[in-house]
Amino acid sequence: MNIKQLEEDEIRVQIFKALSDPARLEIIRVLRDKGDEMGCGEIGDNLELSKSTVSYHFKTLREAGLTTTRREAREKFVKLRYDTFNKYLTNFLDSL
């Protein structure tokens, strides 16, 4: 294997680890259904997860390159990174 393949495999491992939790799959499902960014608090309320739990899940998804987070004043907003899904998980979002 060359270096590029090893780097790509590390990305895949991180993605699959992030997707191995049902709560994170549900976060992805909620964001996909919304089709746009959502406030972190709104997602947590929809899934009935505590702020610390949902924050941990957002961090894991962000580090895997599956979401991005932006801050506006005191609120954080999350959205899917469709480029990552298209490159590594073609048609995955349609299967949820």
C-alpha positions in Angstrom: 0.0 0.0 0.0 1.1 3.5 -0.7 0.9 6.4 1.7 -2.2 7.9 0.1 -4.1 4.5 0.5 -3.0 4.3 4.2 -4.3 7.9 4.8 -7.6 7.1 3.1 -8.0 3.9 5.1 -7.4 5.9 8.4 -10.2 8.3 7.3 -12.5 5.3 6.6 -11.7 3.8 10.0 -12.5 7.1 11.7 -15.8 7.4 9.7 -16.9 3.9 10.5 -16.1 4.4 14.2 -18.2 7.5 14.2 -21.1 5.7 12.5 -21.0 2.8 15.0 -23.2 4.5 17.5 -27.0 4.6 17.1 -27.3 8.1 18.5 -24.9 9.5 15.9 -26.8 7.7 13.2 -29.9 9.4 14.4 -28.2 12.8 14.4 -27.2 12.2 10.8 -30.7 11.1 9.9 -32.2 14.3 11.5 -29.7 16.5 9.7 -30.4 14.7 6.4 -34.1 15.1 6.8 -33.8 18.8 7.6 -31.6 19.3 4.6 -29.9 22.2 6.2 -28.0 23.1 9.3 -29.6 22.9 12.7 -28.9 24.3 16.1 -27.1 21.8 18.4 -29.7 22.5 21.1 -32.6 21.7 18.7 -31.0 18.4 17.7 -30.4 17.5 21.4 -34.0 18.3 22.2 -35.3 16.3 19.3 -33.3 13.2 20.4 -33.8 13.8 24.1 -30.1 13.8 24.8 -28.3 15.8 27.4 -26.2 18.7 26.3 -22.9 17.0 27.3 -23.9 13.7 25.5 -24.9 15.5 22.3 -21.8 17.6 22.4 -19.6 14.5 22.6 -21.5 13.0 19.5 -21.1 16.2 17.6 -17.3 16.2 18.3 -17.0 12.6 17.1 -18.9 13.3 13.9 -16.9 16.5 13.2 -13.6 14.8 13.8 -14.6 12.1 11.3 -15.3 14.8 8.7 -19.0 14.0 8.6 -20.3 17.3 9.9 -19.2 20.9 10.3 -20.0 23.2 13.1 -20.2 26.9 13.1 -20.8 29.3 16.0 -23.1 32.3 15.9 -23.1 34.3 19.2 -23.9 31.6 21.8 -25.5 29.1 19.5 -23.7 26.4 17.5 -25.1 25.1 14.3 -24.3 21.7 12.7 -24.6 20.5 9.1 -23.6 17.4 7.1 -20.6 17.4 5.0 -22.0 15.9 1.8 -18.6 15.9 0.2 -17.4 13.3 2.7 -20.5 11.2 2.3 -20.2 11.3 -1.5 -16.5 10.3 -1.5 -16.5 7.6 1.2 -20.1 6.5 1.6 -21.9 6.8 -1.7 -25.7 6.4 -1.3 -25.3 5.9 2.5 -27.6 8.8 3.3 -30.3 7.3 1.1 -30.1 4.0 3.0 -31.0 5.6 6.4 
